[in-house]
Every structure is written in C-alpha cells, then in structure tokens.
C-alpha cells in the first residue's frame, strides 16, 4: 500500500452520471483523476478524510495536469460536490485494477 498524504482534492458534479476527464474520457462515479506523476491509470485507491474516515473507494481513470489540486472526484449531485468542496485528503493506493 502506497500512502499519499496531504493531497488537495476537489469534487465536481455534472447534470448526469457521466463526466469527462482531462484526456476527454467519459468517467462514471467511482473514477478519479490524479496528477500524472502520482499514480497510474487503473490503480485502486481509498480516499481518507483528515480524521482517517473513509470517504470513498475509487479507481484512477485518468492522469493529467490538474490546476491547483491533486485529485478530481466526480460526485452524483451538485449538493454532494458542494458539501465535499475542496479539502485535504490522504490517498491509499492499493493495486492495479485494470490497465498495463
């Protein structure tokens, strides 16, 4: 297990259950985008809050240049995205789920 601490995560939502990543890939809920240098596509991750609580389990579906943050998280609703907002998280990288 690889631990990435002090990661700045930002949540967003779209009007339906699919968004697009930096690479213009469609992403369902449960897929996150990470900075290119952090983790490879297909890596399974657990996202922890500052208190160590599990915020979610996801798969890295895209890597690319993110603005001023380390992780993009797609949520179902605007309300969920506003609740999550932007916050510091810890990422536990487990293993490769798919990909090379």
KOLGU-4560 file (N, C-alpha, C; in nm, 3 decimals, padded with zeros to 5 digits):
<recs>
<n_xx: 00.085 n_yy: -00.118 n_zz: 00.000 ca_xx: 00.000 ca_yy: 00.000 ca_zz: 00.000 c_xx: 00.089 c_yy: 00.123 c_zz: 00.000 mol: A seq: 1 type: UNK>
<n_xx: 00.064 n_yy: 00.209 n_zz: -00.096 ca_xx: 00.136 ca_yy: 00.336 ca_zz: -00.104 c_xx: 00.048 c_yy: 00.445 c_zz: -00.044 mol: A seq: 2 type: UNK>
<n_xx: 00.104 n_yy: 00.531 n_zz: 00.040 ca_xx: 00.027 ca_yy: 00.636 ca_zz: 00.106 c_xx: 00.068 c_yy: 00.772 c_zz: 00.051 mol: A seq: 3 type: UNK>
<n_xx: -00.030 n_yy: 00.848 n_zz: 00.003 ca_xx: -00.007 ca_yy: 00.984 ca_zz: -00.044 c_xx: -00.082 c_yy: 01.077 c_zz: 00.051 mol: A seq: 4 type: UNK>
<n_xx: -00.007 n_yy: 01.144 n_zz: 00.137 ca_xx: -00.069 ca_yy: 01.234 ca_zz: 00.235 c_xx: -00.077 c_yy: 01.376 c_zz: 00.180 mol: A seq: 5 type: UNK>
<n_xx: -00.160 n_yy: 01.457 n_zz: 00.243 ca_xx: -00.173 ca_yy: 01.600 ca_zz: 00.213 c_xx: -00.205 c_yy: 01.625 c_zz: 00.066 mol: A seq: 6 type: UNK>
<n_xx: -00.301 n_yy: 01.547 n_zz: 00.014 ca_xx: -00.347 ca_yy: 01.565 ca_zz: -00.123 c_xx: -00.467 c_yy: 01.658 c_zz: -00.124 mol: A seq: 7 type: UNK>
<n_xx: -00.465 n_yy: 01.756 n_zz: -00.212 ca_xx: -00.573 ca_yy: 01.853 ca_zz: -00.223 c_xx: -00.676 c_yy: 01.799 c_zz: -00.322 mol: A seq: 8 type: UNK>
<n_xx: -00.794 n_yy: 01.761 n_zz: -00.272 ca_xx: -00.899 ca_yy: 01.703 ca_zz: -00.356 c_xx: -01.010 c_yy: 01.804 c_zz: -00.381 mol: A seq: 9 type: UNK>
<n_xx: -01.063 n_yy: 01.802 n_zz: -00.503 ca_xx: -01.174 ca_yy: 01.888 ca_zz: -00.541 c_xx: -01.284 c_yy: 01.801 c_zz: -00.600 mol: A seq: 10 type: UNK>
<n_xx: -01.408 n_yy: 01.823 n_zz: -00.555 ca_xx: -01.522 ca_yy: 01.748 ca_zz: -00.607 c_xx: -01.596 c_yy: 01.833 c_zz: -00.709 mol: A seq: 11 type: UNK>
<n_xx: -01.657 n_yy: 01.764 n_zz: -00.805 ca_xx: -01.740 ca_yy: 01.831 ca_zz: -00.903 c_xx: -01.856 c_yy: 01.740 c_zz: -00.938 mol: A seq: 12 type: UNK>
<n_xx: -01.955 n_yy: 01.795 n_zz: -01.005 ca_xx: -02.070 ca_yy: 01.715 ca_zz: -01.049 c_xx: -02.111 c_yy: 01.761 c_zz: -01.187 mol: A seq: 13 type: UNK>
<n_xx: -02.190 n_yy: 01.678 n_zz: -01.252 ca_xx: -02.248 ca_yy: 01.713 ca_zz: -01.381 c_xx: -02.397 c_yy: 01.682 c_zz: -01.372 mol: A seq: 14 type: UNK>
<n_xx: -02.473 n_yy: 01.720 n_zz: -01.472 ca_xx: -02.618 ca_yy: 01.700 ca_zz: -01.468 c_xx: -02.661 c_yy: 01.557 c_zz: -01.488 mol: A seq: 15 type: UNK>
<n_xx: -02.566 n_yy: 01.469 n_zz: -01.515 ca_xx: -02.596 ca_yy: 01.327 ca_zz: -01.533 c_xx: -02.484 c_yy: 01.249 c_zz: -01.467 mol: A seq: 16 type: UNK>
<n_xx: -02.483 n_yy: 01.119 n_zz: -01.477 ca_xx: -02.389 ca_yy: 01.038 ca_zz: -01.401 c_xx: -02.254 c_yy: 01.017 c_zz: -01.470 mol: A seq: 17 type: UNK>
<n_xx: -02.229 n_yy: 01.086 n_zz: -01.581 ca_xx: -02.100 ca_yy: 01.071 ca_zz: -01.650 c_xx: -02.037 c_yy: 01.207 c_zz: -01.669 mol: A seq: 18 type: UNK>
<n_xx: -01.907 n_yy: 01.216 n_zz: -01.651 ca_xx: -01.831 ca_yy: 01.338 ca_zz: -01.677 c_xx: -01.722 c_yy: 01.308 c_zz: -01.776 mol: A seq: 19 type: UNK>
<n_xx: -01.635 n_yy: 01.403 n_zz: -01.797 ca_xx: -01.520 ca_yy: 01.383 ca_zz: -01.886 c_xx: -01.393 c_yy: 01.420 c_zz: -01.811 mol: A seq: 20 type: UNK>
<n_xx: -01.290 n_yy: 01.342 n_zz: -01.835 ca_xx: -01.162 ca_yy: 01.366 ca_zz: -01.771 c_xx: -01.077 c_yy: 01.459 c_zz: -01.857 mol: A seq: 21 type: UNK>
<n_xx: -00.959 n_yy: 01.491 n_zz: -01.807 ca_xx: -00.864 ca_yy: 01.574 ca_zz: -01.879 c_xx: -00.833 c_yy: 01.516 c_zz: -02.017 mol: A seq: 22 type: UNK>
<n_xx: -00.826 n_yy: 01.385 n_zz: -02.025 ca_xx: -00.798 ca_yy: 01.318 ca_zz: -02.152 c_xx: -00.923 c_yy: 01.301 c_zz: -02.238 mol: A seq: 23 type: UNK>
<n_xx: -01.033 n_yy: 01.364 n_zz: -02.196 ca_xx: -01.160 ca_yy: 01.360 ca_zz: -02.266 c_xx: -01.226 c_yy: 01.222 c_zz: -02.262 mol: A seq: 24 type: UNK>
<n_xx: -01.195 n_yy: 01.142 n_zz: -02.160 ca_xx: -01.258 ca_yy: 01.013 ca_zz: -02.140 c_xx: -01.385 c_yy: 01.032 c_zz: -02.058 mol: A seq: 25 type: UNK>
<n_xx: -01.488 n_yy: 00.952 n_zz: -02.085 ca_xx: -01.607 ca_yy: 00.954 ca_zz: -02.001 c_xx: -01.575 c_yy: 00.884 c_zz: -01.869 mol: A seq: 26 type: UNK>
<n_xx: -01.626 n_yy: 00.937 n_zz: -01.760 ca_xx: -01.600 ca_yy: 00.876 ca_zz: -01.629 c_xx: -01.728 c_yy: 00.857 c_zz: -01.552 mol: A seq: 27 type: UNK>
<n_xx: -01.753 n_yy: 00.736 n_zz: -01.505 ca_xx: -01.867 ca_yy: 00.713 ca_zz: -01.417 c_xx: -01.827 c_yy: 00.747 c_zz: -01.274 mol: A seq: 28 type: UNK>
<n_xx: -01.924 n_yy: 00.751 n_zz: -01.186 ca_xx: -01.895 ca_yy: 00.770 ca_zz: -01.044 c_xx: -01.800 c_yy: 00.659 c_zz: -00.999 mol: A seq: 29 type: UNK>
<n_xx: -01.708 n_yy: 00.693 n_zz: -00.911 ca_xx: -01.612 ca_yy: 00.595 ca_zz: -00.862 c_xx: -01.479 c_yy: 00.599 c_zz: -00.936 mol: A seq: 30 type: UNK>
<n_xx: -01.467 n_yy: 00.692 n_zz: -01.030 ca_xx: -01.342 ca_yy: 00.710 ca_zz: -01.103 c_xx: -01.290 c_yy: 00.849 c_zz: -01.071 mol: A seq: 31 type: UNK>
<n_xx: -01.161 n_yy: 00.857 n_zz: -01.039 ca_xx: -01.099 ca_yy: 00.985 ca_zz: -01.008 c_xx: -00.987 c_yy: 01.014 c_zz: -01.106 mol: A seq: 32 type: UNK>
<n_xx: -00.951 n_yy: 01.140 n_zz: -01.115 ca_xx: -00.834 ca_yy: 01.182 ca_zz: -01.193 c_xx: -00.727 c_yy: 01.226 c_zz: -01.095 mol: A seq: 33 type: UNK>
<n_xx: -00.603 n_yy: 01.187 n_zz: -01.123 ca_xx: -00.490 ca_yy: 01.221 ca_zz: -01.037 c_xx: -00.384 c_yy: 01.292 c_zz: -01.121 mol: A seq: 34 type: UNK>
<n_xx: -00.297 n_yy: 01.366 n_zz: -01.053 ca_xx: -00.184 ca_yy: 01.425 ca_zz: -01.124 c_xx: -00.103 c_yy: 01.315 c_zz: -01.190 mol: A seq: 35 type: UNK>
<n_xx: -00.049 n_yy: 01.346 n_zz: -01.305 ca_xx: 00.024 ca_yy: 01.248 ca_zz: -01.386 c_xx: 00.135 c_yy: 01.178 c_zz: -01.308 mol: A seq: 36 type: UNK>
<n_xx: 00.204 n_yy: 01.246 n_zz: -01.222 ca_xx: 00.320 ca_yy: 01.188 ca_zz: -01.154 c_xx: 00.283 c_yy: 01.104 c_zz: -01.032 mol: A seq: 37 type: UNK>
<n_xx: 00.157 n_yy: 01.109 n_zz: -00.988 ca_xx: 00.120 ca_yy: 01.041 ca_zz: -00.864 c_xx: 00.093 c_yy: 00.892 c_zz: -00.881 mol: A seq: 38 type: UNK>
<n_xx: -00.007 n_yy: 00.856 n_zz: -00.958 ca_xx: -00.047 ca_yy: 00.716 ca_zz: -00.972 c_xx: -00.085 c_yy: 00.685 c_zz: -01.116 mol: A seq: 39 type: UNK>
<n_xx: -00.071 n_yy: 00.559 n_zz: -01.154 ca_xx: -00.106 ca_yy: 00.516 ca_zz: -01.289 c_xx: -00.256 c_yy: 00.491 c_zz: -01.302 mol: A seq: 40 type: UNK>
<n_xx: -00.305 n_yy: 00.500 n_zz: -01.425 ca_xx: -00.444 ca_yy: 00.464 ca_zz: -01.451 c_xx: -00.468 c_yy: 00.320 c_zz: -01.409 mol: A seq: 41 type: UNK>
<n_xx: -00.586 n_yy: 00.296 n_zz: -01.355 ca_xx: -00.622 ca_yy: 00.161 ca_zz: -01.313 c_xx: -00.586 c_yy: 00.129 c_zz: -01.169 mol: A seq: 42 type: UNK>
<n_xx: -00.520 n_yy: 00.221 n_zz: -01.100 ca_xx: -00.485 ca_yy: 00.197 ca_zz: -00.959 c_xx: -00.609 c_yy: 00.213 c_zz: -00.872 mol: A seq: 43 type: UNK>
<n_xx: -00.635 n_yy: 00.116 n_zz: -00.787 ca_xx: -00.745 ca_yy: 00.127 ca_zz: -00.691 c_xx: -00.698 c_yy: 00.209 c_zz: -00.573 mol: A seq: 44 type: UNK>
<n_xx: -00.782 n_yy: 00.302 n_zz: -00.529 ca_xx: -00.746 ca_yy: 00.390 ca_zz: -00.418 c_xx: -00.859 c_yy: 00.399 c_zz: -00.317 mol: A seq: 45 type: UNK>
<n_xx: -00.820 n_yy: 00.425 n_zz: -00.194 ca_xx: -00.914 ca_yy: 00.458 ca_zz: -00.087 c_xx: -00.883 c_yy: 00.602 c_zz: -00.048 mol: A seq: 46 type: UNK>
<n_xx: -00.987 n_yy: 00.684 n_zz: -00.039 ca_xx: -00.970 ca_yy: 00.824 ca_zz: -00.003 c_xx: -01.012 c_yy: 00.841 c_zz: 00.143 mol: A seq: 47 type: UNK>
<n_xx: -00.919 n_yy: 00.894 n_zz: 00.223 ca_xx: -00.943 ca_yy: 00.914 ca_zz: 00.366 c_xx: -00.952 c_yy: 01.062 c_zz: 00.397 mol: A seq: 48 type: UNK>
<n_xx: -01.044 n_yy: 01.099 n_zz: 00.489 ca_xx: -01.054 ca_yy: 01.236 ca_zz: 00.536 c_xx: -00.946 c_yy: 01.265 c_zz: 00.638 mol: A seq: 49 type: UNK>
<n_xx: -00.944 n_yy: 01.387 n_zz: 00.687 ca_xx: -00.840 ca_yy: 01.428 ca_zz: 00.783 c_xx: -00.848 c_yy: 01.352 c_zz: 00.913 mol: A seq: 50 type: UNK>
<n_xx: -00.965 n_yy: 01.301 n_zz: 00.948 ca_xx: -00.980 ca_yy: 01.223 ca_zz: 01.070 c_xx: -00.959 c_yy: 01.074 c_zz: 01.048 mol: A seq: 51 type: UNK>
<n_xx: -00.920 n_yy: 01.036 n_zz: 00.927 ca_xx: -00.897 ca_yy: 00.896 ca_zz: 00.896 c_xx: -01.020 c_yy: 00.822 c_zz: 00.848 mol: A seq: 52 type: UNK>
<n_xx: -01.135 n_yy: 00.892 n_zz: 00.838 ca_xx: -01.258 ca_yy: 00.827 ca_zz: 00.793 c_xx: -01.250 c_yy: 00.800 c_zz: 00.643 mol: A seq: 53 type: UNK>
<n_xx: -01.310 n_yy: 00.690 n_zz: 00.601 ca_xx: -01.312 ca_yy: 00.654 ca_zz: 00.460 c_xx: -01.417 c_yy: 00.740 c_zz: 00.390 mol: A seq: 54 type: UNK>
<n_xx: -01.372 n_yy: 00.817 n_zz: 00.291 ca_xx: -01.463 ca_yy: 00.900 ca_zz: 00.213 c_xx: -01.508 c_yy: 00.829 c_zz: 00.086 mol: A seq: 55 type: UNK>
<n_xx: -01.429 n_yy: 00.732 n_zz: 00.041 ca_xx: -01.468 ca_yy: 00.658 ca_zz: -00.078 c_xx: -01.359 c_yy: 00.568 c_zz: -00.130 mol: A seq: 56 type: UNK>
<n_xx: -01.401 n_yy: 00.471 n_zz: -00.212 ca_xx: -01.310 ca_yy: 00.380 ca_zz: -00.280 c_xx: -01.329 c_yy: 00.405 c_zz: -00.430 mol: A seq: 57 type: UNK>
<n_xx: -01.219 n_yy: 00.424 n_zz: -00.501 ca_xx: -01.227 ca_yy: 00.463 ca_zz: -00.641 c_xx: -01.117 c_yy: 00.395 c_zz: -00.722 mol: A seq: 58 type: UNK>
<n_xx: -01.123 n_yy: 00.418 n_zz: -00.852 ca_xx: -01.020 ca_yy: 00.373 ca_zz: -00.944 c_xx: -00.968 c_yy: 00.497 c_zz: -01.017 mol: A seq: 59 type: UNK>
<n_xx: -00.837 n_yy: 00.508 n_zz: -01.032 ca_xx: -00.779 ca_yy: 00.619 ca_zz: -01.108 c_xx: -00.807 c_yy: 00.593 c_zz: -01.255 mol: A seq: 60 type: UNK>
<n_xx: -00.890 n_yy: 00.677 n_zz: -01.314 ca_xx: -00.930 ca_yy: 00.659 ca_zz: -01.453 c_xx: -00.859 c_yy: 00.752 c_zz: -01.548 mol: A seq: 61 type: UNK>
<n_xx: -00.791 n_yy: 00.853 n_zz: -01.494 ca_xx: -00.721 ca_yy: 00.947 ca_zz: -01.580 c_xx: -00.608 c_yy: 01.010 c_zz: -01.501 mol: A seq: 62 type: UNK>
<n_xx: -00.505 n_yy: 01.044 n_zz: -01.572 ca_xx: -00.394 ca_yy: 01.119 ca_zz: -01.514 c_xx: -00.368 c_yy: 01.235 c_zz: -01.606 mol: A seq: 63 type: UNK>
<n_xx: -00.337 n_yy: 01.347 n_zz: -01.551 ca_xx: -00.313 ca_yy: 01.464 ca_zz: -01.635 c_xx: -00.271 c_yy: 01.583 c_zz: -01.551 mol: A seq: 64 type: UNK>
<n_xx: -00.273 n_yy: 01.696 n_zz: -01.612 ca_xx: -00.235 ca_yy: 01.819 ca_zz: -01.546 c_xx: -00.359 c_yy: 01.878 c_zz: -01.480 mol: A seq: 65 type: UNK>
<n_xx: -00.364 n_yy: 01.874 n_zz: -01.349 ca_xx: -00.474 ca_yy: 01.934 ca_zz: -01.275 c_xx: -00.430 c_yy: 02.072 c_zz: -01.228 mol: A seq: 66 type: UNK>
<n_xx: -00.521 n_yy: 02.164 n_zz: -01.222 ca_xx: -00.490 ca_yy: 02.303 ca_zz: -01.188 c_xx: -00.417 c_yy: 02.313 c_zz: -01.054 mol: A seq: 67 type: UNK>
<n_xx: -00.484 n_yy: 02.353 n_zz: -00.951 ca_xx: -00.420 ca_yy: 02.375 ca_zz: -00.821 c_xx: -00.458 c_yy: 02.268 c_zz: -00.720 mol: A seq: 68 type: UNK>
<n_xx: -00.473 n_yy: 02.146 n_zz: -00.768 ca_xx: -00.511 ca_yy: 02.038 ca_zz: -00.678 c_xx: -00.453 c_yy: 01.906 c_zz: -00.730 mol: A seq: 69 type: UNK>
<n_xx: -00.466 n_yy: 01.801 n_zz: -00.650 ca_xx: -00.405 ca_yy: 01.673 ca_zz: -00.681 c_xx: -00.504 c_yy: 01.567 c_zz: -00.729 mol: A seq: 70 type: UNK>
<n_xx: -00.631 n_yy: 01.582 n_zz: -00.690 ca_xx: -00.732 ca_yy: 01.480 ca_zz: -00.719 c_xx: -00.862 c_yy: 01.546 c_zz: -00.761 mol: A seq: 71 type: UNK>
<n_xx: -00.923 n_yy: 01.498 n_zz: -00.870 ca_xx: -01.059 ca_yy: 01.536 ca_zz: -00.912 c_xx: -01.151 c_yy: 01.422 c_zz: -00.879 mol: A seq: 72 type: UNK>
<n_xx: -01.262 n_yy: 01.452 n_zz: -00.810 ca_xx: -01.358 ca_yy: 01.349 ca_zz: -00.770 c_xx: -01.495 c_yy: 01.385 c_zz: -00.826 mol: A seq: 73 type: UNK>
<n_xx: -01.552 n_yy: 01.296 n_zz: -00.907 ca_xx: -01.686 ca_yy: 01.316 ca_zz: -00.962 c_xx: -01.789 c_yy: 01.263 c_zz: -00.864 mol: A seq: 74 type: UNK>
<n_xx: -01.886 n_yy: 01.347 n_zz: -00.826 ca_xx: -01.995 ca_yy: 01.305 ca_zz: -00.739 c_xx: -02.127 c_yy: 01.317 c_zz: -00.815 mol: A seq: 75 type: UNK>
<n_xx: -02.230 n_yy: 01.250 n_zz: -00.764 ca_xx: -02.359 ca_yy: 01.244 ca_zz: -00.834 c_xx: -02.430 c_yy: 01.378 c_zz: -00.846 mol: A seq: 76 type: UNK>
<n_xx: -02.430 n_yy: 01.456 n_zz: -00.739 ca_xx: -02.511 ca_yy: 01.578 ca_zz: -00.739 c_xx: -02.428 c_yy: 01.701 c_zz: -00.706 mol: A seq: 77 type: UNK>
<n_xx: -02.482 n_yy: 01.814 n_zz: -00.745 ca_xx: -02.420 ca_yy: 01.942 ca_zz: -00.713 c_xx: -02.412 c_yy: 01.960 c_zz: -00.561 mol: A seq: 78 type: UNK>
<n_xx: -02.515 n_yy: 01.917 n_zz: -00.492 ca_xx: -02.519 ca_yy: 01.928 ca_zz: -00.346 c_xx: -02.404 c_yy: 01.849 c_zz: -00.282 mol: A seq: 79 type: UNK>
<n_xx: -02.382 n_yy: 01.724 n_zz: -00.329 ca_xx: -02.271 ca_yy: 01.643 ca_zz: -00.277 c_xx: -02.137 c_yy: 01.709 c_zz: -00.306 mol: A seq: 80 type: UNK>
<n_xx: -02.122 n_yy: 01.762 n_zz: -00.426 ca_xx: -01.996 ca_yy: 01.828 ca_zz: -00.463 c_xx: -01.973 c_yy: 01.952 c_zz: -00.377 mol: A seq: 81 type: UNK>
<n_xx: -02.077 n_yy: 02.029 n_zz: -00.352 ca_xx: -02.064 ca_yy: 02.147 ca_zz: -00.266 c_xx: -02.030 c_yy: 02.107 c_zz: -00.124 mol: A seq: 82 type: UNK>
<n_xx: -02.092 n_yy: 02.000 n_zz: -00.074 ca_xx: -02.063 ca_yy: 01.951 ca_zz: 00.061 c_xx: -01.916 c_yy: 01.910 c_zz: 00.071 mol: A seq: 83 type: UNK>
<n_xx: -01.868 n_yy: 01.837 n_zz: -00.029 ca_xx: -01.728 ca_yy: 01.792 ca_zz: -00.027 c_xx: -01.635 c_yy: 01.910 c_zz: -00.051 mol: A seq: 84 type: UNK>
<n_xx: -01.666 n_yy: 01.991 n_zz: -00.151 ca_xx: -01.587 ca_yy: 02.108 ca_zz: -00.182 c_xx: -01.443 c_yy: 02.075 c_zz: -00.219 mol: A seq: 85 type: UNK>
<n_xx: -01.353 n_yy: 02.145 n_zz: -00.153 ca_xx: -01.211 ca_yy: 02.124 ca_zz: -00.169 c_xx: -01.155 c_yy: 02.095 c_zz: -00.032 mol: A seq: 86 type: UNK>
<n_xx: -01.083 n_yy: 01.986 n_zz: -00.018 ca_xx: -01.029 ca_yy: 01.951 ca_zz: 00.113 c_xx: -00.904 c_yy: 01.867 c_zz: 00.100 mol: A seq: 87 type: UNK>
<n_xx: -00.830 n_yy: 01.862 n_zz: 00.209 ca_xx: -00.710 ca_yy: 01.780 ca_zz: 00.213 c_xx: -00.748 c_yy: 01.637 c_zz: 00.248 mol: A seq: 88 type: UNK>
<n_xx: -00.693 n_yy: 01.543 n_zz: 00.173 ca_xx: -00.723 ca_yy: 01.401 ca_zz: 00.195 c_xx: -00.593 c_yy: 01.321 c_zz: 00.192 mol: A seq: 89 type: UNK>
<n_xx: -00.604 n_yy: 01.197 n_zz: 00.236 ca_xx: -00.495 ca_yy: 01.101 ca_zz: 00.222 c_xx: -00.542 c_yy: 00.994 c_zz: 00.125 mol: A seq: 90 type: UNK>
<n_xx: -00.455 n_yy: 00.956 n_zz: 00.034 ca_xx: -00.486 ca_yy: 00.854 ca_zz: -00.065 c_xx: -00.408 c_yy: 00.727 c_zz: -00.031 mol: A seq: 91 type: UNK>
<n_xx: -00.479 n_yy: 00.616 n_zz: -00.019 ca_xx: -00.416 ca_yy: 00.485 ca_zz: -00.004 c_xx: -00.423 c_yy: 00.416 c_zz: -00.139 mol: A seq: 92 type: UNK>
<n_xx: -00.310 n_yy: 00.398 n_zz: -00.204 ca_xx: -00.305 ca_yy: 00.332 ca_zz: -00.334 c_xx: -00.288 c_yy: 00.183 c_zz: -00.310 mol: A seq: 93 type: UNK>
<n_xx: -00.383 n_yy: 00.104 n_zz: -00.357 ca_xx: -00.382 ca_yy: -00.040 ca_zz: -00.330 c_xx: -00.309 c_yy: -00.117 c_zz: -00.439 mol: A seq: 94 type: UNK>
<n_xx: -00.370 n_yy: -00.137 n_zz: -00.553 ca_xx: -00.309 ca_yy: -00.214 ca_zz: -00.659 c_xx: -00.374 c_yy: -00.175 c_zz: -00.790 mol: A seq: 95 type: UNK>
<n_xx: -00.325 n_yy: -00.232 n_zz: -00.897 ca_xx: -00.381 ca_yy: -00.205 ca_zz: -01.029 c_xx: -00.505 c_yy: -00.289 c_zz: -01.049 mol: A seq: 96 type: UNK>
<n_xx: -00.614 n_yy: -00.224 n_zz: -01.085 ca_xx: -00.740 ca_yy: -00.293 ca_zz: -01.111 c_xx: -00.752 c_yy: -00.332 c_zz: -01.258 mol: A seq: 97 type: UNK>
<n_xx: -00.701 n_yy: -00.245 n_zz: -01.345 ca_xx: -00.703 ca_yy: -00.270 ca_zz: -01.489 c_xx: -00.589 c_yy: -00.191 c_zz: -01.552 mol: A seq: 98 type: UNK>
<n_xx: -00.560 n_yy: -00.222 n_zz: -01.672 ca_xx: -00.456 ca_yy: -00.148 ca_zz: -01.747 c_xx: -00.324 c_yy: -00.220 c_zz: -01.745 mol: A seq: 99 type: UNK>
<n_xx: -00.230 n_yy: -00.162 n_zz: -01.821 ca_xx: -00.097 ca_yy: -00.219 ca_zz: -01.841 c_xx: -00.027 c_yy: -00.247 c_zz: -01.719 mol: A seq: 100 type: UNK>
</recs>
